[in-house]
Amino acid sequence: MTAPFLLPEQTSRFLTLPGLSELLLSRDVNLIAPGLLDRVILECQAGVGALLFVGQPGKAPVRIRHGDWSEPALRQLSRWEQAVLGELQQRRMYAVTVPAPSEARLSDGAIILLVNAPLLAGAEVVGTLTVGFTSEFPVPPDYQAMLRNAAANVGMLLRLVHDLSVSRDKLTQLELFFQIGQRMVSTLDLNRLLVDTVGIAASIVNASAASLMLVDEERQELVFEIALGEKGAVLQHTRIPLDEGIAGWVATRGKPIIVNDVARDPRFSRQVDARTGFLTQSVLCVPLQIKGKTIGVLEVLNKYSGEGFDEEDEALLMTIAGQAAIAIENARLYQSLREERDKIITAQEDVRKELARNLHDGIAAQLTAITWNIDHIERLMEKKPEDVPAELESVRQLARQASRQVRLLLFELRPVILETRGLLAALQSYVEQLSADKTLQVHLEAQPYSGRIKPKVEGTIFSIIQEAVNNARRHGKPQNIWLRLFMDEHRLHVEVEDDGLGFNRQEVERNYDARGSLGLLNMRERAALLDGTLMIYSLSEGRERGTLVTLDVPLRPDVWETPPPAAVGPAEAEKEGMGHNE
């Protein structure tokens, strides 16, 4: 692009100055500007020179000064530059005609004449160019034209290099965003995903350190999941209060923040720096959000350029954070699904083991006893036929016990009555099945209710009751088990109580993995599916020993298959209450 205010030969002459091509190869305004200023000073036969270039409003300017400047000359230069800079920091400026250079004649010092011209890129003002003449060399007669020509050429070149640099940066950013997208869709490994996110965030805004913290809602803390940089390893998995420091401010308010001088910001906490020895100077921190909920923060520290972070950096980091939050949520969901799958597999394996144990200890043993008794009867028929009827009665009893065991086993595996007639009927049938064991008394106290709870909810409640009963029968050796079920407007309350041996709940839970049993865990997880509350109380000593399991399920509208009726009052409940005692 040729500046409209220059003659072609003037532009051509400046662009063919020796060494200019090599200078432009650096493609960096900060490296090119000093070389261009040296050439302007040489071309104008000046003693000193200064250049101010503003590539974009709001961005830090490029300031270059060469030569031995006197104090009066510096004051005048500062006035000129500040006047233009004040405008350029707010908006773009354009020159309709070629502005005449400004002059200042000085009597104090070696510099006798200062000349200042606007730095032009086409018609746009992008800064200023100033040269100073000393008494050592004569001032060229055409110095104003020379400076105007130089200012237009330098402005054009710097603008071109700046725009190319910006385009190159944008392309790099697009490539990085593409990498982010590729990595985030190619892995569901949460840790790898977090490392990639933090690394790209630091790279894209040119930061020396970066970290990603996730919110621990239960403990109200921020956890350093990933920290990259000189002292990053020290911070891994470190916890800080949710409301502490700049990161805490962002996490609790869900808003991004730029702090380019942390020493002057009261929100900055020095605790992390004290722990790591890192010196934080500037911070850009943005929230990680899913559907308006903040799940963590992404933070970058200390820009390498030393200029501090700006709104463009914030916009870039917010884009990364938005993509990262979605990817983190997807990875968490995948992780949760894998855990659920493992739990289902474990639960199925437990059911198989339980079925095998019940078959081996119950039905298989009874069938073996029946076989032995039949063999014994065959021998008796030859030697003592009069004893055969008594032995046949014994075999009959064993067969009946085996039949009851099979029916109970089938009922526990799939209580069809639960699907057809509901929870109360299933509990009554269950008690009848259990009461066939004459060594155990099972008592049912249940308040009737009309309407129908959803089958899936009833099935989950029944599974919890069944697990509690099986735990009591297997480990507690009780003489009595009480099943209670009551309902009010807001909740369904269930109790399973026994007078068995009891157990030390804290010790059992502490050694749960070693025990290889998932009974208590299964009950808790099933209760959580209903948003219910499960409590376990147990005493292993004294007259009151035994275990009590309570379950409270909130009766929200979505729990019911059919609309719930009006609540049954205490008097009606007492009249209509069902009881079963075997």
C-alpha positions in Angstrom: 0.0 0.0 0.0 1.4 3.5 -0.9 0.6 6.5 1.3 -1.6 8.9 -0.7 0.4 11.9 0.4 3.7 10.7 -1.1 5.2 10.9 -4.5 6.0 7.5 -5.9 9.7 8.4 -6.2 9.8 9.4 -2.5 8.3 6.1 -1.4 10.5 4.1 -3.7 13.7 5.9 -2.4 12.9 5.2 1.2 12.0 1.6 0.6 15.3 1.0 -1.2 17.5 2.2 1.7 20.4 -0.2 2.4 19.6 -3.0 4.8 15.9 -2.3 4.9 14.9 -5.7 3.5 16.9 -7.6 6.1 15.4 -5.4 8.8 11.9 -6.3 7.7 12.5 -10.0 7.8 12.2 -10.0 11.6 8.4 -9.3 11.2 8.3 -7.9 14.7 7.4 -4.2 15.3 9.5 -4.0 18.4 12.6 -5.1 16.5 11.9 -3.2 13.3 11.1 0.2 14.8 14.6 1.0 16.2 16.2 0.2 12.9 13.7 2.4 11.0 14.3 5.3 13.4 18.1 5.0 12.9 17.6 5.3 9.1 15.3 8.3 9.5 17.9 10.1 11.7 20.6 9.3 9.1 18.4 10.4 6.2 17.4 13.7 7.8 21.0 14.3 9.1 19.6 14.8 12.6 21.3 14.3 15.9 18.5 12.6 17.8 15.2 10.9 17.0 12.1 9.5 18.7 9.3 7.3 17.4 5.8 6.6 18.9 3.7 3.8 17.3 0.2 2.7 18.4 -0.8 -0.4 16.5 -4.3 -0.6 18.1 -6.3 1.7 20.4 -6.0 0.6 24.0 -2.8 -1.4 23.4 0.6 -0.6 24.8 2.5 1.7 22.4 5.9 1.2 21.0 8.3 4.0 22.2 11.8 4.4 20.8 14.3 7.2 21.5 17.8 7.4 20.1 20.5 9.9 20.8 21.5 12.2 23.6 18.3 14.0 24.6 18.5 17.1 26.7 15.9 17.7 29.5 14.1 20.6 27.6 14.0 18.5 24.5 12.5 15.6 26.4 9.8 17.8 27.9 8.8 19.1 24.5 8.8 15.6 23.1 6.7 14.3 25.9 4.1 17.0 25.3 3.8 16.1 21.6 3.6 12.4 22.2 1.1 12.6 25.0 -1.2 14.8 23.0 -1.4 12.2 20.2 -1.3 9.2 22.5 -4.2 10.5 24.5 -6.3 10.5 21.3 -5.0 7.2 19.9 -5.7 5.3 23.2 -9.4 6.2 22.8 -10.0 5.9 19.0 -8.5 5.8 15.6 -7.4 9.1 14.0 -7.4 10.1 10.4 -5.7 13.0 8.5 -7.7 14.6 5.7 -4.7 16.5 4.5 -1.0 16.2 5.2 -0.5 17.9 8.6 2.4 20.3 8.7 5.2 19.2 11.0 5.4 20.9 14.4 8.6 22.8 15.3 10.2 23.9 18.6 13.4 25.9 18.7 15.5 25.4 21.8 18.2 27.6 23.3 19.2 25.4 26.2 21.4 22.4 25.3 22.9 20.9 22.2 19.6 20.4 20.4 18.5 23.6 18.7 15.5 22.5 16.7 12.9 19.7 17.2 10.6 18.7 14.4 7.6 16.5 15.0 5.4 14.9 12.3 2.4 12.5 12.6 3.2 8.9 11.8 0.9 7.9 8.9 -0.4 4.6 7.5 -2.3 5.9 4.5 -4.6 8.5 6.0 -4.6 7.0 9.5 -2.5 8.6 12.2 -0.6 5.7 14.0 1.9 7.8 16.1 4.5 10.4 15.8 8.0 10.8 14.4 10.4 13.3 15.9 13.9 14.4 15.0 16.2 16.9 16.6 18.9 18.9 15.0 22.0 20.0 16.8 24.4 22.9 16.3 27.1 20.4 15.3 25.6 19.9 11.7 23.7 22.4 9.5 19.9 21.9 9.3 19.0 20.6 5.8 16.9 23.1 3.8 14.2 20.5 3.0 14.0 18.9 6.5 10.2 19.3 6.8 9.6 17.4 3.5 12.1 14.8 4.4 10.4 14.2 7.8 6.9 14.0 6.2 8.2 11.5 3.7 9.9 9.4 6.4 6.9 9.6 8.8 4.6 8.3 6.0 6.9 5.5 5.0 7.7 4.4 8.5 4.1 4.5 9.5 3.1 2.5 6.5 5.8 -0.2 7.1 5.1 -0.4 10.8 1.3 -0.7 10.2 2.0 -3.4 7.6 4.2 -5.4 9.9 1.8 -4.9 12.8 -1.2 -6.2 10.8 0.8 -9.1 9.5 1.8 -9.9 13.1 -1.8 -9.7 14.3 -2.9 -11.9 11.4 -0.2 -14.4 12.2 -1.3 -14.3 15.9 -4.9 -14.8 14.9 -3.9 -17.8 12.7 -1.9 -19.2 15.6 -4.9 -18.8 17.9 -7.2 -20.5 15.4 -4.7 -23.4 15.2 -4.6 -23.6 19.0 -8.4 -23.5 19.2 -8.5 -26.3 16.6 -6.1 -28.2 18.7 -8.2 -27.6 21.8 -11.3 -28.9 20.0 -9.4 -31.9 18.7 -8.0 -32.8 22.1 -11.2 -32.3 23.9 -13.3 -34.5 21.6 -10.5 -37.1 21.4 -10.2 -38.0 25.1 -12.4 -38.6 28.0 -9.4 -38.9 30.3 -10.2 -36.1 32.8 -6.6 -35.6 34.0 -5.1 -35.4 30.4 -7.9 -33.1 29.4 -7.1 -30.7 32.3 -3.3 -30.7 31.5 -4.0 -29.9 27.8 -6.4 -27.1 28.7 -4.0 -25.4 31.1 -1.0 -25.8 28.7 -2.9 -24.3 25.8 -4.3 -21.4 28.0 -0.8 -20.4 29.0 0.5 -20.6 25.4 -2.3 -18.6 23.8 -2.0 -15.6 26.1 1.8 -15.9 26.5 1.7 -16.5 30.3 4.6 -17.9 32.4 2.3 -19.9 34.7 -1.2 -21.2 34.7 -3.5 -23.3 36.8 -7.0 -24.9 36.8 -8.9 -25.3 40.0 -12.2 -27.2 40.5 -14.8 -26.5 43.1 -15.3 -29.0 45.9 -18.9 -28.1 46.9 -19.0 -30.4 49.9 -15.9 -28.9 51.6 -16.4 -25.4 50.0 -12.9 -25.3 48.7 -11.0 -24.8 45.4 -8.6 -27.7 44.5 -5.6 -27.1 42.3 -6.1 -30.0 39.8 -3.4 -28.8 37.4 -0.7 -26.1 37.9 1.9 -25.5 35.2 5.0 -23.3 35.5 8.2 -23.0 37.5 6.5 -23.9 40.9 3.5 -25.7 39.6 4.3 -29.1 41.0 4.2 -27.8 44.6 0.6 -26.8 44.1 -0.8 -30.1 42.8 -4.0 -31.0 44.7 -3.5 -28.0 47.2 -6.8 -26.8 48.6 -7.8 -23.2 49.4 -11.0 -21.8 50.9 -13.6 -21.1 48.2 -13.8 -17.4 49.0 -10.0 -16.8 49.3 -8.0 -14.7 46.8 -8.7 -13.7 43.3 -9.6 -17.2 42.2 -12.1 -17.4 45.1 -13.6 -14.1 44.0 -14.1 -15.4 40.5 -15.4 -18.8 41.7 -18.0 -17.2 44.0 -19.2 -14.5 41.6 -18.8 -16.3 38.3 -17.1 -13.3 36.6 -13.7 -13.0 34.9 -11.2 -10.5 36.3 -7.9 -8.9 35.2 -5.5 -7.7 37.9 -2.2 -6.4 36.4 -0.8 -5.2 39.7 -1.7 -7.7 42.4 0.3 -5.8 45.1 -2.4 -3.1 45.0 -5.4 -5.4 44.9 -6.9 -6.3 48.3 -8.5 -9.5 46.9 -5.0 -11.0 46.2 -3.9 -13.6 48.7 -0.2 -14.2 49.2 -0.7 -17.6 50.8 0.0 -19.5 47.6 3.1 -17.4 46.7 4.4 -17.9 50.3 4.0 -21.7 49.9 5.6 -21.9 46.5 8.1 -19.1 46.4 6.6 -17.8 43.1 6.2 -14.1 42.6 2.8 -13.2 41.1 2.7 -9.9 39.4 -0.4 -10.1 37.2 -3.4 -12.4 37.1 -6.1 -13.2 34.6 -8.8 -15.5 36.0 -12.0 -16.7 34.4 -14.8 -19.1 35.6 -15.5 -22.5 34.2 -19.2 -22.7 33.9 -21.9 -25.2 32.9 -25.5 -23.9 32.5 -24.6 -20.9 34.7 -23.0 -23.0 37.5 -19.4 -22.4 38.2 -17.5 -25.7 38.5 -14.0 -24.2 38.7 -11.6 -21.4 37.5 -8.9 -21.1 34.9 -6.0 -18.8 35.8 -2.9 -17.5 34.0 -0.1 -15.5 35.7 2.6 -13.0 34.6 2.6 -12.3 30.9 6.0 -12.8 29.4 5.9 -9.4 27.6 5.5 -7.7 31.0 2.6 -5.6 29.5 -0.1 -7.2 31.6 -3.2 -8.9 30.4 -5.9 -7.2 28.4 -9.5 -7.7 27.3 -8.4 -9.6 24.2 -6.6 -12.1 26.5 -9.7 -12.3 28.7 -11.9 -13.1 25.6 -9.5 -15.8 24.5 -9.4 -17.4 27.9 -13.2 -17.2 28.3 -13.5 -19.1 25.0 -11.0 -21.8 26.2 -12.8 -22.0 29.5 -16.2 -22.5 27.9 -14.9 -25.4 25.8 -13.0 -26.8 28.7 -16.0 -26.7 31.0 -18.1 -28.7 28.5 -15.3 -31.2 28.0 -14.8 -31.6 31.8 -18.5 -32.2 32.3 -18.5 -34.8 29.5 -15.4 -36.5 31.0 -17.1 -36.5 34.5 -20.3 -38.0 33.0 -18.2 -40.7 31.3 -16.3 -41.4 34.5 -19.6 -41.6 36.4 -21.0 -44.0 33.8 -18.0 -46.2 34.1 -18.3 -46.2 37.9 -22.0 -47.1 37.6 -21.2 -49.8 35.1 -18.6 -51.3 37.6 -21.2 -51.0 40.4 -23.8 -52.9 38.3 -21.3 -55.6 37.4 -20.3 -55.9 41.1 -24.0 -56.0 42.1 -24.7 -58.7 39.6 -21.7 -60.7 40.8 -23.0 -60.3 44.4 -26.4 -61.5 43.3 -24.8 -64.6 41.7 -22.7 -65.3 44.7 -25.7 -64.9 47.0 -27.8 -67.2 44.8 -25.0 -69.8 44.8 -24.6 -69.5 48.6 -28.4 -69.9 49.2 -28.6 -72.8 46.8 -25.6 -74.5 48.4 -26.4 -73.9 52.0 -30.2 -74.4 51.7 -31.8 -76.2 48.8 -28.7 -78.3 47.8 -28.2 -79.4 51.4 -31.9 -80.3 51.7 -31.9 -82.3 48.4 -28.8 -84.1 49.5 -30.5 -85.0 52.8 -33.6 -86.2 50.9 -31.3 -88.5 48.7 -29.6 -89.9 51.8 -33.0 -90.5 53.5 -34.3 -92.3 50.4 -31.3 -94.6 50.5 -31.9 -95.2 54.2 -35.6 -96.0 53.6 -34.6 -98.6 50.9 -32.4 -100.4 53.5 -35.2 -100.1 56.2 -37.7 -101.8 53.9 -35.6 -104.9 54.0 -34.7 -104.9 57.7 -37.3 -102.7 59.6 -40.3 -102.0 57.4 -42.2 -100.7 60.4 -39.9 -97.7 60.6 -40.5 -96.7 57.0 -43.6 -94.4 57.6 -41.7 -92.2 60.1 -38.8 -91.9 57.7 -41.1 -91.0 54.8 -42.6 -88.2 57.0 -39.1 -86.9 57.5 -38.4 -86.9 53.8 -41.8 -85.1 53.2 -40.8 -82.4 55.7 -37.4 -81.9 54.0 -39.1 -81.7 50.6 -41.5 -79.0 51.9 -38.7 -77.0 53.3 -36.9 -77.2 50.0 -40.0 -76.1 48.2 -40.4 -73.1 50.6 -36.8 -72.2 50.1 -37.2 -72.2 46.3 -40.4 -70.1 46.5 -38.6 -67.6 48.8 -35.6 -67.5 46.5 -37.8 -66.9 43.4 -39.7 -64.2 45.3 -36.6 -62.4 46.3 -35.2 -62.5 42.8 -38.4 -61.1 41.3 -41.4 -60.4 43.4 -44.1 -60.4 40.7 -46.7 -59.3 43.2 -44.8 -56.0 43.7 -45.4 -55.2 40.0 -49.0 -56.3 40.0 -50.4 -55.2 43.4 -47.8 -52.8 44.9 -45.5 -52.4 47.9 -47.9 -53.3 50.7 -49.1 -56.5 49.1 -45.5 -57.5 48.3 -44.5 -56.9 52.0 -47.4 -59.1 53.2 -46.4 -61.8 50.8 -42.7 -61.4 51.8 -43.6 -61.8 55.5 -45.6 -64.9 54.8 -42.6 -66.4 53.0 -40.2 -65.5 55.8 -42.5 -66.8 58.5 -42.3 -70.3 57.1 -39.0 -70.4 59.0 -40.3 -71.4 62.5 -37.1 -70.2 64.2 -37.9 -66.6 63.2 -40.8 -64.3 64.0 -41.5 -61.6 61.4 -43.9 -58.8 62.3 -45.4 -56.3 59.8 -46.9 -53.0 60.8 -48.0 -51.0 57.8 -50.3 -48.0 57.3 -52.6 -48.4 54.3 -52.7 -45.8 51.6 -54.6 -45.4 48.4 -53.0 -44.3 45.1 -50.0 -46.0 43.6 -46.4 -45.2 43.9 -44.4 -45.7 40.8 -43.2 -49.3 40.4 -39.5 -48.3 40.1 -39.7 -46.4 43.3 -41.6 -49.3 45.1 -39.0 -51.7 43.7 -36.1 -49.7 45.1 -37.8 -49.4 48.5 -38.5 -53.1 48.5 -34.9 -53.9 47.6 -33.6 -51.8 50.6 -36.0 -53.7 52.9 -35.0 -57.0 51.5 -31.3 -56.2 51.9 -31.8 -55.1 55.5 -33.7 -58.3 56.3 -31.1 -60.5 54.6 -28.3 -58.8 56.5 -30.2 -59.4 59.8 -30.8 -63.1 59.0 -27.3 -63.7 57.7 -25.3 -62.0 60.4 -27.6 -61.1 63.3 -29.3 -64.4 64.1 -32.4 -62.7 65.4 -35.5 -64.2 66.9 -37.7 -61.3 65.8 -37.7 -58.9 62.8 -40.1 -56.0 62.7 -41.1 -54.3 59.4 -42.8 -50.9 59.7 -44.1 -48.6 57.0 -45.9 -45.3 57.6 -46.7 -42.3 55.4 -47.6 -38.7 55.9 -48.1 -35.8 53.4 -44.4 -35.4 52.8 -42.6 -38.7 53.3 -42.7 -42.4 53.4 -41.0 -43.8 56.5 -39.7 -47.4 56.6 -38.1 -49.3 59.5 -36.5 -52.7 59.7 -35.6 -53.7 63.2 -34.2 -56.9 64.7 -33.2 -58.3 68.1 -30.1 -60.0 66.8 -26.5 -59.7 67.7 -26.0 -56.2 66.4 -22.6 -54.9 65.2 -20.1 -52.1 65.6 -21.2 -49.9 62.6 -18.1 -47.7 62.6 -15.8 -50.7 62.6 -17.7 -52.4 59.8 -17.7 -49.3 57.6 -14.0 -48.7 58.3 -13.1 -52.3 57.1 -15.8 -52.4 54.4 -13.5 -53.2 51.4 -11.8 -56.0 53.3 -15.1 -57.6 54.2 -16.0 -58.0 50.5 -19.7 -57.2 51.2 -21.7 -54.4 49.6 -24.9 -54.7 51.6 -24.8 -51.4 53.5 -23.4 -49.6 50.4 -26.1 -50.9 48.2 -28.8 -49.7 50.6 -27.3 -46.2 50.8 -26.9 -45.9 47.0 -30.5 -47.1 46.4 -31.7 -44.6 49.0 -29.8 -41.8 47.2 -31.6 -42.7 44.0 -34.8 -41.7 45.7 -33.3 -38.6 47.3 -34.0 -40.5 50.5 -32.3 -40.7 53.9 -31.0 -44.0 55.2 -29.9 -44.3 58.9 -28.5 -47.4 60.6 -28.4 -47.8 64.4 -26.9 -50.9 66.1 -25.9 -52.1 69.5 -23.9 -55.3 70.0 -24.1 -55.4 73.8 -26.8 -55.2 76.6 -30.4 -56.0 76.7 -31.2 -53.5 73.9 -28.9 -55.1 71.4 -30.0 -55.4 67.8 -30.2 -53.3 64.6 -32.6 -50.6 63.4 -32.5 -49.5 59.7 -34.7 -46.4 58.9 -35.5 -45.1 55.4 -37.3 -41.8 54.7 -38.3 -41.1 51.1 -39.7 -37.6 50.1 -43.1 -38.0 48.5 -42.8 -35.5 45.6 -45.4 -35.4 42.9 -43.1 -37.4 40.5 -43.0 -40.3 42.9 -46.6 -41.2 42.3 -48.0 -43.3 39.5 -51.5 -42.0 40.3 -52.3 -38.7 42.1 -51.9 -39.1 45.9 -55.1 -38.9 48.0 -55.7 -36.7 51.0 -53.5 -37.7 53.9 -54.9 -40.4 56.2 -55.3 -39.1 59.8 -53.9 -40.8 62.8 -57.3 -42.1 64.0 -58.1 -43.6 60.6 -54.6 -45.1 60.3 -55.1 -46.8 63.7 -58.5 -48.2 62.6 -57.3 -49.3 59.2 -53.8 -50.4 60.2 -52.8 -53.8 59.0 -50.8 -56.1 61.2 -49.2 -59.5 60.6 -47.6 -61.6 63.3 -46.5 -65.1 62.8 
